[in-house]
Amino acid sequence: MSGAQWALVFAALGDAEARAFVEARAESGVLLATPRDLSREGWMFDPQAPEDARLRVGDRLLSPREISGALVRLIQVDPGELSWIAAQDRAYVAAEMSAFLLAFLTLLPAPAFNRPTSQALAGPFWPPERWRRLARGLGRPAARAPRAVVPGGPPPRTVEAAIRVHVVGPSYFGPPELRAGARALAQAAGAALLRLDFDGDGALLGAEPSIDLANPAVAEAAFALIAPPEAGRAT
């Protein structure tokens, strides 16, 4: 994107993984955007002309033309993080901020991963059973839902440690035998970023559109998706 200088990470104030990711890449033009920035002056957004938007991130006032890409980590704005807002108003303000970001990130004329859905700002945030239904619909194996414990009945089935894999755009991290299933699920869900858990038999347990940025390889793949053209230059 011509003129793009900055990559954005939209995250909660308490998202330590996101903060560390940004701090490690600050000299490459990566900025952290949190709900605190939404209370700063300078934001402007018209859904009919999203390319003319203005956004404030820290002390920088940016236009969409200056954004190379955005990594979206927020599920929704948490009222508990809005300490600068009067307590009685936090739930309302958080809902308004979430609604604004839903529109803004949906229409942002720059790559964004993941785009919002009706479930979350960061993409398809579904319960495990919905992911398992999707897997079955694609002809992929999915684990059965845990059996309810009945007094006097058999003990619940022991769940073994999950095998975690990641889809990050064109990159995949995990056992080769799970690659096709993981990619099929990510494509069907419309999620460029997806973390999936499988059992030892390769059956899906669940998934989330939130990747492990503490994993260096996963973090580098995510950065490659949003990096400014001149990444590596000093700011």
C-alpha positions as CSV (number, residue, x, y, z in Angstrom):
1,M,0.0,0.0,0.0
2,S,1.6,3.2,-1.1
3,G,2.6,5.6,1.7
4,A,2.0,2.9,4.4
5,Q,4.3,3.5,7.3
6,W,2.7,1.9,10.4
7,A,1.3,-1.5,11.4
8,L,-1.3,-1.5,14.2
9,V,-2.1,-4.1,16.8
10,F,-5.6,-3.6,18.4
11,A,-5.5,-5.1,21.8
12,A,-6.8,-4.8,25.4
13,L,-4.7,-2.8,27.8
14,G,-4.0,-6.0,29.8
15,D,-2.8,-8.0,26.8
16,A,0.8,-8.6,27.8
17,E,1.5,-10.7,24.6
18,A,0.4,-7.9,22.3
19,R,2.4,-5.3,24.3
20,A,5.6,-7.4,24.1
21,F,5.0,-8.1,20.4
22,V,4.7,-4.4,19.7
23,E,7.7,-3.4,21.9
24,A,9.9,-5.9,20.1
25,R,9.0,-4.4,16.7
26,A,8.6,-0.7,17.6
27,E,11.5,0.3,15.4
28,S,9.8,-1.5,12.5
29,G,6.8,0.8,12.7
30,V,4.4,-1.3,14.8
31,L,2.0,0.6,17.1
32,L,-0.3,-0.6,19.9
33,A,-3.9,0.7,19.7
34,T,-5.9,0.1,22.9
35,P,-9.3,1.3,24.1
36,R,-7.4,4.2,25.9
37,D,-6.7,5.6,22.4
38,L,-10.4,5.8,21.6
39,S,-10.7,8.4,24.3
40,R,-8.1,10.6,22.7
41,E,-9.0,13.5,20.4
42,G,-8.6,13.2,16.7
43,W,-10.7,10.2,15.6
44,M,-12.9,10.8,12.6
45,F,-14.9,8.1,10.7
46,D,-17.6,8.2,8.0
47,P,-18.8,4.8,6.9
48,Q,-19.5,6.3,3.5
49,A,-15.8,7.4,3.1
50,P,-13.6,5.1,5.3
51,E,-10.5,6.1,3.3
52,D,-10.8,9.6,4.8
53,A,-10.8,8.4,8.4
54,R,-8.5,9.6,11.0
55,L,-7.3,7.7,14.1
56,R,-5.3,8.6,17.1
57,V,-2.7,6.0,18.4
58,G,-0.7,7.4,21.2
59,D,0.7,10.7,20.1
60,R,0.2,10.0,16.4
61,L,-2.7,11.0,14.2
62,L,-2.9,8.6,11.3
63,S,-4.9,8.1,8.1
64,P,-5.7,4.7,6.6
65,R,-3.3,5.4,3.8
66,E,-0.5,5.3,6.4
67,I,-1.5,1.8,7.7
68,S,0.1,-1.3,6.2
69,G,-2.0,-3.7,8.2
70,A,-3.7,-4.4,11.5
71,L,-3.6,-7.3,13.8
72,V,-6.9,-7.5,15.8
73,R,-6.7,-9.0,19.3
74,L,-9.8,-7.5,20.9
75,I,-12.8,-9.7,21.5
76,Q,-14.7,-6.6,22.7
77,V,-13.9,-3.6,24.9
78,D,-13.9,-4.6,28.5
79,P,-15.7,-2.1,30.8
80,G,-13.3,-3.1,33.6
81,E,-10.3,-1.6,31.7
82,L,-11.9,1.9,31.3
83,S,-10.5,3.2,34.6
84,W,-10.5,6.8,33.2
85,I,-14.3,6.7,32.7
86,A,-16.8,7.2,35.5
87,A,-17.7,3.8,37.0
88,Q,-21.4,4.2,36.2
89,D,-20.7,4.9,32.6
90,R,-18.2,2.2,31.8
91,A,-20.5,-0.4,30.5
92,Y,-22.2,2.1,28.1
93,V,-18.9,3.5,26.9
94,A,-17.4,0.0,26.4
95,A,-20.4,-1.0,24.3
96,E,-20.1,2.2,22.2
97,M,-16.4,1.7,21.7
98,S,-17.0,-1.9,20.6
99,A,-19.7,-0.8,18.1
100,F,-17.4,1.9,16.7
101,L,-14.5,-0.6,16.3
102,L,-16.8,-3.1,14.6
103,A,-17.6,-0.6,11.9
104,F,-14.1,0.9,11.7
105,L,-12.3,-2.4,11.5
106,T,-14.8,-3.9,9.0
107,L,-14.3,-1.0,6.6
108,L,-10.7,-0.2,7.3
109,P,-9.1,0.1,3.8
110,A,-6.0,-1.8,4.9
111,P,-5.4,-5.5,5.6
112,A,-6.9,-6.5,8.9
113,F,-6.5,-9.9,10.6
114,N,-9.1,-11.0,11.6
115,R,-11.9,-8.7,10.5
116,P,-14.8,-8.4,13.0
117,T,-17.7,-10.8,13.0
118,S,-21.0,-10.6,14.9
119,Q,-19.4,-12.6,17.7
120,A,-16.2,-10.6,18.2
121,L,-14.0,-7.8,17.0
122,A,-11.2,-10.4,16.3
123,G,-13.2,-12.8,14.2
124,P,-15.2,-15.9,14.7
125,F,-15.2,-16.4,18.5
126,W,-17.4,-19.5,18.7
127,P,-18.0,-22.1,21.4
128,P,-16.2,-25.4,21.0
129,E,-19.3,-27.3,19.9
130,R,-19.8,-24.9,16.9
131,W,-16.2,-25.5,15.8
132,R,-16.7,-29.2,16.1
133,R,-19.9,-29.0,14.0
134,L,-18.0,-27.1,11.4
135,A,-15.4,-29.8,11.3
136,R,-17.9,-32.5,10.9
137,G,-19.6,-30.6,8.1
138,L,-16.3,-30.5,6.3
139,G,-15.8,-34.2,6.7
140,R,-13.1,-33.8,9.4
141,P,-13.0,-35.7,12.7
142,A,-14.2,-33.8,15.8
143,A,-14.2,-34.8,19.5
144,R,-17.4,-35.6,21.2
145,A,-18.7,-33.1,23.8
146,P,-17.7,-34.0,27.4
147,R,-20.3,-36.3,29.0
148,A,-22.2,-34.8,31.9
149,V,-21.3,-36.3,35.3
150,V,-24.3,-38.1,36.8
151,P,-24.3,-39.0,40.5
152,G,-23.6,-42.7,40.8
153,G,-22.8,-42.9,37.1
154,P,-19.5,-43.6,35.3
155,P,-16.7,-41.1,35.7
156,P,-16.1,-38.5,33.0
157,R,-13.8,-39.5,30.2
158,T,-10.3,-38.3,30.7
159,V,-9.2,-35.6,28.2
160,E,-5.6,-35.9,27.1
161,A,-3.4,-32.9,26.5
162,A,-4.4,-31.0,23.4
163,I,-2.2,-30.7,20.3
164,R,-2.1,-27.0,19.5
165,V,-1.6,-25.8,16.0
166,H,-1.8,-22.3,14.3
167,V,-2.8,-21.0,11.0
168,V,-1.3,-17.6,10.3
169,G,-2.2,-16.4,6.9
170,P,-0.3,-18.7,4.5
171,S,1.8,-20.1,7.3
172,Y,1.0,-23.2,9.4
173,F,2.6,-24.4,12.6
174,G,1.9,-27.9,13.9
175,P,2.1,-31.6,12.9
176,P,2.0,-32.1,9.1
177,E,-0.9,-34.6,9.4
178,L,-3.2,-31.9,10.8
179,R,-2.3,-29.2,8.2
180,A,-5.1,-29.9,5.8
181,G,-7.8,-30.0,8.4
182,A,-6.6,-26.8,10.1
183,R,-6.5,-24.9,6.9
184,A,-9.9,-26.1,5.8
185,L,-11.4,-25.0,9.1
186,A,-9.7,-21.6,8.9
187,Q,-10.9,-21.0,5.4
188,A,-14.5,-22.1,6.1
189,A,-14.6,-19.8,9.2
190,G,-13.0,-16.9,7.2
191,A,-10.2,-16.6,9.8
192,A,-6.7,-15.7,8.6
193,L,-5.5,-16.2,12.2
194,L,-6.6,-19.3,14.0
195,R,-5.4,-21.3,16.9
196,L,-6.8,-24.9,17.0
197,D,-6.6,-27.7,19.5
198,F,-6.8,-31.4,18.5
199,D,-6.8,-34.6,20.5
200,G,-4.3,-37.3,20.1
201,D,-6.4,-38.9,17.4
202,G,-6.5,-35.8,15.3
203,A,-10.1,-34.9,16.3
204,L,-10.9,-31.2,16.7
205,L,-11.5,-30.1,20.3
206,G,-12.0,-26.4,19.6
207,A,-10.5,-23.2,18.1
208,E,-10.1,-19.5,18.8
209,P,-9.2,-16.5,16.5
210,S,-6.4,-15.6,19.0
211,I,-2.9,-16.8,18.2
212,D,0.0,-17.3,20.6
213,L,2.2,-14.2,20.1
214,A,4.6,-15.5,22.7
215,N,5.6,-18.2,20.2
216,P,8.4,-16.5,18.2
217,A,7.7,-18.3,14.9
218,V,4.0,-17.5,15.1
219,A,4.7,-13.9,16.0
220,E,7.1,-13.5,13.1
221,A,4.5,-14.9,10.7
222,A,1.9,-12.5,12.1
223,F,4.3,-9.6,11.7
224,A,4.9,-10.5,8.1
225,L,1.2,-10.1,7.4
226,I,1.0,-6.5,8.6
227,A,4.6,-5.2,8.3
228,P,5.2,-1.8,6.7
229,P,7.1,-1.9,3.4
230,E,10.1,-0.4,5.0
231,A,10.0,-2.6,8.1
232,G,13.3,-2.4,10.0
233,R,13.9,1.3,9.5
234,A,14.3,3.4,12.7
235,T,11.3,5.6,13.6
